[in-house]
Amino acid sequence: MALDIGKKSRPELERQIAGLDALELTTGSRRNPLLRFWSALWPMLTAVAIALAAWQAVVMSGWKERYVLPGPTDMAPDFVDQITSGSFWEAVGLTMQRAVIGFALSIVIGVAIGVAVSQSRIMRRAFGSLITGLQTMPSIAWFPLAILLFKLSESAILFVVVLGAAPSIANGLIAGVDYTPPILLRAGKVMGLRGLDFYRHLIMPASLPSFVAGLKQGWAFAWRSLMAGELLVIIGDTTSLGVLLSQARELNDTPAMISFMIMILIIGILIDQLFGVVDRAIRTRWGLDSG
């Protein structure tokens, strides 16, 4: 077999390789976009239907009174009223503004820490375990210090969001650098990549999958920290999703409280889908997506 391959001319081998590439591309693009969309959508719809059915079954079992735990059909009108009110979307806007600012700061700080630690053995020994410890620390434990330092202010909320998200982002980048193939590092040095160019053209592209995973985990920590902050730190007359949730709890308005919780869940799912799109794009570019 090896002898036969050796006897083949170079043009013939190139034609065969091109044919295999074309076959792979045709196989990957054969599926209709609508079918791809439906194949991604129906599992989520099925999961939602199962969750709603289980919720309704618990309510019908009589475990709790309906005014304590209303069913999906009981709170659906309240949910519609909430999402069609202007004040509700103003609260969502404030919450998302805090989330975007806090997550952006977390990315800047996390990347800076990740680059510094990943390229220095001394820094890694000194701060590697500390970063992991900060990542595992419950975000709510930071709020007494945050309130002491920044009072009841936006800075207190952002302080906890950054502390919750930045360690995960830094660890994602560190893991990506650690798993960069040594042959790529040697090739980059042979090609003359140094300093910023070495990171820009080699380290960052090679560590991108792990870095995106770190960003995704960092967002999850940032979102959780933000919701805890909005429940604990109420600033003047500002209204956010956390404030609405807290007010509904104080008024024993269970339908409204569940409506706000569902909206928080929906936002988290939508952001997760955005990260999924980025991850699939990376996998497709690297030839790892089987379609």
Protein Blocks (a to p, Z undefined) as FASTA:
>chain_A
ZZmmmmpcfklmmmmmmmmmmmmmmmmmmpcfklmmmmmmmmmmmmmmmmmmmmmmmmmn
omacfklmccfklmmmmmmmmmmpfklmmmmmmmmmmmmmmmmmmmmmmmmmmmmmmmom
klmmmmmmmmmmmmmpcfklmmmmmmmmnopafklmmmmmmmmmmmmmmmmmmmmmmmgc
fklmmmmmmnopahjlmmmmmmmmmmmmmmmmmmmmmmmmmmmmmmmmmmmmcghjbccf
klmmmmmmmnopaklmmmmmmmmmmmmmmmmmmmmmmmmmmmmmnopagZZ
